[in-house]
Amino acid sequence: MIDLTKGLSFNEYLSKQHANYGDVQDKAYEKTLLSHEAQNKIKNLDKTIHAAVFTEGFCPDCIVTIPFIQRMAEENPNLKIYLMPRTGFEGFLEEAVGSARIPTIITFDEDMNPKGAYVETPKALTEKMVPLNSDEKKALIMDYRAGKYNDLVEKDLLEIIL
């Protein structure tokens, strides 16, 4: 079982990242807003959900995803997030979700029973990449990192939380 007390709050995580990566995560957070639909859905969460969020400041996919889980936690205090580095947790991630890719967000119910997992990118985006050639995949990833698929991030995170 994972020890969530080792996790950082979002603000602690940001402070730790500033030395190595500047304010890139802060800027992404400031630009990230939840849709009204996501806000309404997350507000209806009536039980405690714990989210172990594995992330690193150098990861562009983390920079896209982490603001969404933070915004959701701000909408409802029943969502508790714990940000942790991948480094040192690779074995846990391999066992829990089959790989040590980031971001990985694993949710647990109030009794710490695993509920769901989000690994690296939204599922629909991963599926969309399968038939693409290398240049097409790069273009799709650039669009994702530019915010074109934020609705998929919200959808997948809500699925593992609610």
C-alpha contacts under 8 A as a table, 3 or more apart, distances in Angstrom:
res1	aa1	res2	aa2	distance
2	I	92	F	7.92
3	D	6	K	6.04
3	D	7	G	7.96
4	L	7	G	5.38
4	L	52	A	6.93
4	L	82	Y	6.28
5	T	82	Y	7.78
6	K	82	Y	7.81
6	K	84	M	7.26
7	G	52	A	7.57
7	G	82	Y	4.36
7	G	83	L	4.86
7	G	84	M	5.06
8	L	11	N	7.89
8	L	12	E	5.65
8	L	13	Y	5.78
8	L	82	Y	5.39
8	L	83	L	4.85
8	L	84	M	6.43
9	S	12	E	5.15
9	S	13	Y	6.11
9	S	81	I	7.01
9	S	82	Y	5.98
9	S	83	L	6.26
10	F	13	Y	5.02
10	F	14	L	6.17
10	F	70	Q	6.97
10	F	82	Y	7.88
10	F	83	L	6.85
11	N	14	L	5.03
11	N	15	S	6.20
12	E	15	S	5.16
12	E	16	K	6.23
13	Y	16	K	5.16
13	Y	17	Q	6.23
13	Y	83	L	6.83
14	L	17	Q	5.12
14	L	18	H	6.27
14	L	23	D	7.97
14	L	25	Q	7.11
14	L	26	D	7.12
15	S	18	H	5.43
15	S	19	A	7.70
16	K	19	A	6.54
17	Q	20	N	5.73
17	Q	21	Y	5.69
17	Q	22	G	6.80
17	Q	23	D	7.88
17	Q	57	G	5.77
18	H	21	Y	5.34
18	H	22	G	4.29
18	H	23	D	5.84
19	A	22	G	6.14
20	N	57	G	7.93
21	Y	24	V	6.82
21	Y	57	G	6.38
21	Y	58	F	6.81
22	G	25	Q	7.93
23	D	26	D	5.08
23	D	27	K	6.28
24	V	27	K	5.23
24	V	28	A	6.34
24	V	63	I	7.64
25	Q	28	A	5.07
25	Q	29	Y	6.11
25	Q	57	G	7.46
25	Q	63	I	5.58
26	D	29	Y	5.07
26	D	30	E	6.20
27	K	30	E	5.13
27	K	31	K	6.38
28	A	31	K	5.24
28	A	32	T	6.15
28	A	63	I	6.53
28	A	64	V	6.89
28	A	67	P	6.94
29	Y	32	T	5.12
29	Y	66	I	7.93
29	Y	67	P	4.81
29	Y	68	F	7.92
30	E	33	L	7.86
32	T	67	P	6.29
32	T	68	F	6.86
33	L	68	F	7.52
33	L	71	R	7.27
34	L	37	E	8.00
34	L	38	A	6.02
34	L	39	Q	6.18
34	L	68	F	6.99
34	L	71	R	6.94
34	L	72	M	7.66
34	L	154	E	7.64
35	S	38	A	5.21
35	S	39	Q	6.24
36	H	39	Q	5.00
36	H	40	N	6.12
37	E	40	N	5.21
37	E	41	K	6.19
38	A	41	K	5.10
38	A	42	I	6.05
38	A	154	E	6.79
38	A	155	K	7.94
38	A	158	L	7.51
39	Q	42	I	5.37
39	Q	43	K	6.12
39	Q	72	M	7.19
39	Q	75	E	6.70
40	N	43	K	5.22
40	N	44	N	6.69
41	K	44	N	5.44
41	K	45	L	7.25
41	K	158	L	7.86
42	I	45	L	5.45
42	I	72	M	6.45
42	I	75	E	6.76
42	I	76	N	6.49
42	I	158	L	7.35
42	I	162	L	7.48
43	K	75	E	6.10
43	K	76	N	5.52
45	L	48	T	7.84
45	L	76	N	7.15
45	L	78	N	6.82
45	L	79	L	7.94
45	L	162	L	6.51
46	D	78	N	6.86
47	K	78	N	6.09
47	K	109	D	7.83
47	K	110	E	7.07
48	T	78	N	4.49
48	T	79	L	5.94
48	T	80	K	7.29
48	T	109	D	6.46
48	T	110	E	5.16
49	I	78	N	6.15
49	I	79	L	4.96
49	I	80	K	6.13
49	I	107	T	6.62
49	I	108	F	5.74
49	I	109	D	4.90
49	I	110	E	5.79
49	I	161	I	6.72
50	H	79	L	6.09
50	H	80	K	4.82
50	H	81	I	5.99
50	H	82	Y	7.71
50	H	107	T	5.56
50	H	108	F	5.08
50	H	109	D	6.35
50	H	110	E	7.02
50	H	112	M	7.50
51	A	79	L	7.28
51	A	80	K	6.05
51	A	81	I	4.72
51	A	82	Y	6.15
51	A	105	I	6.32
51	A	106	I	5.58
51	A	107	T	4.36
51	A	108	F	6.36
52	A	81	I	6.15
52	A	82	Y	5.05
52	A	83	L	6.24
52	A	84	M	7.16
52	A	105	I	5.60
52	A	106	I	5.25
52	A	107	T	6.36
53	V	81	I	6.80
53	V	82	Y	5.79
53	V	83	L	4.65
53	V	84	M	5.93
53	V	103	P	7.09
53	V	104	T	5.98
53	V	105	I	4.47
53	V	106	I	6.64
54	F	83	L	5.94
54	F	84	M	4.83
54	F	85	P	5.36
54	F	86	R	5.44
54	F	102	I	6.30
54	F	103	P	5.54
54	F	104	T	5.13
54	F	105	I	6.17
55	T	59	C	7.46
55	T	62	C	5.91
55	T	66	I	7.91
55	T	83	L	6.85
55	T	84	M	6.17
55	T	85	P	5.26
55	T	86	R	5.99
55	T	102	I	5.70
55	T	103	P	5.01
55	T	104	T	7.01
56	E	59	C	5.69
56	E	62	C	6.85
56	E	85	P	5.71
56	E	86	R	6.72
56	E	102	I	7.50
56	E	103	P	7.74
57	G	60	P	7.99
57	G	62	C	7.32
57	G	63	I	7.28
59	C	62	C	5.25
59	C	63	I	6.44
59	C	102	I	7.43
59	C	103	P	7.94
60	P	63	I	4.97
60	P	64	V	6.49
60	P	145	R	7.22
61	D	64	V	5.13
61	D	65	T	6.29
61	D	102	I	7.34
61	D	103	P	6.61
61	D	120	E	6.58
61	D	121	T	7.08
61	D	145	R	6.87
62	C	65	T	5.11
62	C	66	I	5.62
62	C	102	I	6.58
62	C	103	P	5.05
62	C	120	E	7.66
63	I	66	I	5.95
63	I	67	P	7.24
64	V	67	P	6.76
64	V	68	F	7.81
64	V	145	R	6.20
64	V	147	G	7.69
65	T	68	F	5.55
65	T	69	I	6.98
65	T	103	P	7.29
65	T	153	V	6.87
66	I	69	I	5.46
66	I	70	Q	6.30
66	I	103	P	7.82
67	P	70	Q	5.03
67	P	71	R	5.99
68	F	71	R	5.13
68	F	72	M	6.20
68	F	153	V	7.68
68	F	154	E	6.94
69	I	72	M	5.05
69	I	73	A	6.23
69	I	81	I	7.78
69	I	157	L	7.30
70	Q	73	A	5.05
70	Q	74	E	6.27
70	Q	81	I	7.52
71	R	74	E	5.02
71	R	75	E	6.41
72	M	75	E	5.10
72	M	76	N	6.54
72	M	79	L	7.46
73	A	76	N	5.25
73	A	77	P	5.92
73	A	78	N	7.47
73	A	79	L	5.09
73	A	80	K	6.51
73	A	81	I	7.06
74	E	77	P	6.55
76	N	79	L	5.97
77	P	80	K	6.73
79	L	161	I	7.98
85	P	88	G	7.23
85	P	89	F	7.24
86	R	89	F	5.27
86	R	90	E	6.01
86	R	100	A	7.11
86	R	102	I	7.18
87	T	90	E	6.32
88	G	91	G	7.72
89	F	92	F	5.22
89	F	93	L	6.19
90	E	93	L	5.12
90	E	94	E	6.09
90	E	99	S	7.83
90	E	100	A	5.23
91	G	94	E	5.11
91	G	95	E	6.24
91	G	100	A	7.61
92	F	95	E	5.21
92	F	96	A	5.94
93	L	96	A	4.98
93	L	97	V	5.71
93	L	98	G	6.68
93	L	99	S	5.91
93	L	100	A	5.06
93	L	101	R	7.99
94	E	97	V	5.73
94	E	98	G	4.37
94	E	99	S	4.31
94	E	100	A	5.46
95	E	98	G	5.67
95	E	99	S	7.57
97	V	100	A	7.82
97	V	117	A	7.38
97	V	119	V	7.83
100	A	104	T	7.91
101	R	104	T	6.53
101	R	119	V	6.67
101	R	120	E	6.04
102	I	119	V	6.50
102	I	120	E	5.02
103	P	118	Y	7.72
103	P	119	V	6.00
103	P	120	E	4.79
103	P	121	T	7.81
104	T	117	A	6.95
104	T	118	Y	5.52
104	T	119	V	4.45
104	T	120	E	5.93
105	I	117	A	5.49
105	I	118	Y	5.08
105	I	119	V	6.58
106	I	114	P	7.30
106	I	115	K	7.42
106	I	116	G	5.80
106	I	117	A	4.38
106	I	118	Y	6.56
106	I	160	I	7.84
107	T	114	P	6.01
107	T	115	K	5.24
107	T	116	G	5.32
107	T	117	A	6.26
107	T	160	I	6.35
107	T	161	I	6.47
108	F	111	D	7.43
108	F	112	M	4.87
108	F	113	N	5.17
108	F	114	P	4.39
108	F	115	K	4.92
108	F	116	G	7.27
109	D	112	M	5.12
109	D	113	N	5.42
109	D	114	P	6.61
109	D	115	K	6.26
110	E	113	N	7.47
115	K	160	I	6.38
115	K	161	I	7.55
116	G	159	E	7.78
116	G	160	I	4.57
116	G	161	I	7.40
117	A	160	I	6.11
118	Y	121	T	7.37
118	Y	122	P	7.26
118	Y	156	D	6.89
118	Y	157	L	6.77
118	Y	160	I	7.30
119	V	122	P	7.52
121	T	125	L	6.73
121	T	126	T	6.62
121	T	153	V	7.41
122	P	125	L	5.35
122	P	126	T	6.42
122	P	152	L	5.81
122	P	153	V	5.53
122	P	156	D	6.17
123	K	126	T	5.12
123	K	127	E	6.23
123	K	156	D	7.37
124	A	127	E	5.08
124	A	128	K	6.08
124	A	152	L	7.20
125	L	128	K	4.95
125	L	129	M	6.37
125	L	149	Y	7.99
125	L	152	L	7.75
126	T	129	M	5.27
126	T	130	V	6.87
127	E	130	V	5.52
128	K	131	P	7.10
128	K	132	L	7.67
129	M	132	L	5.32
129	M	137	K	5.85
129	M	140	L	7.66
132	L	135	D	7.93
132	L	136	E	5.59
132	L	137	K	5.82
133	N	136	E	5.33
133	N	137	K	6.17
134	S	137	K	5.14
134	S	138	K	6.26
135	D	138	K	5.11
135	D	139	A	6.27
136	E	139	A	5.09
136	E	140	L	6.18
137	K	140	L	5.04
137	K	141	I	6.12
138	K	141	I	5.11
138	K	142	M	6.15
139	A	142	M	5.06
139	A	143	D	6.25
140	L	143	D	5.09
140	L	144	Y	6.18
141	I	144	Y	4.91
141	I	145	R	6.12
142	M	145	R	5.13
142	M	146	A	6.11
143	D	146	A	4.99
143	D	147	G	6.49
143	D	148	K	5.45
143	D	149	Y	7.37
144	Y	147	G	5.30
144	Y	148	K	5.28
144	Y	149	Y	5.22
144	Y	150	N	7.35
145	R	148	K	7.46
147	G	150	N	5.28
148	K	151	D	7.99
149	Y	152	L	5.44
149	Y	153	V	6.87
150	N	153	V	5.06
150	N	154	E	6.36
151	D	154	E	5.16
151	D	155	K	6.13
152	L	155	K	4.98
152	L	156	D	6.12
153	V	156	D	5.38
153	V	157	L	6.13
154	E	157	L	5.23
154	E	158	L	6.03
155	K	158	L	5.25
155	K	159	E	6.26
156	D	159	E	5.08
156	D	160	I	6.62
157	L	160	I	5.38
157	L	161	I	6.25
158	L	161	I	5.04
158	L	162	L	5.74
159	E	162	L	5.78
